[in-house]
């Protein structure tokens, strides 16, 4: 992705926050079932995470999709790396892989 203000914002957020979730709504008020599922998983694992509500900012909503080259929301980043959306996070949680990753990258 080209160097844009939104790309710089995203890069800053994923660098500064060990676990960063781009979602519809926020951790306390999810506005999409897929976002709610990822929040539930992260809370279950007990990891601290930050969220950004793509519904509040159209540039962010489009920008995060271009940044990750991933077409859907939510999008989870751990340790500055794109992990995936709801299905991938759910599969990783069920296999135990997500908790291992979070322990390695985010000090769960």
Buried (B, 14 or more C-beta within 10 A) or exposed (E): BEEEEBBEBBBEBBEEBBBBBBBBBBBEEBEBEBBBBBBEBBEEBEBEBBBBBBBEBEEBBEBBBBBBEBEEBBBBBBBBEBBBBBEBBBEBBEEEEBBEBBEEBBEB
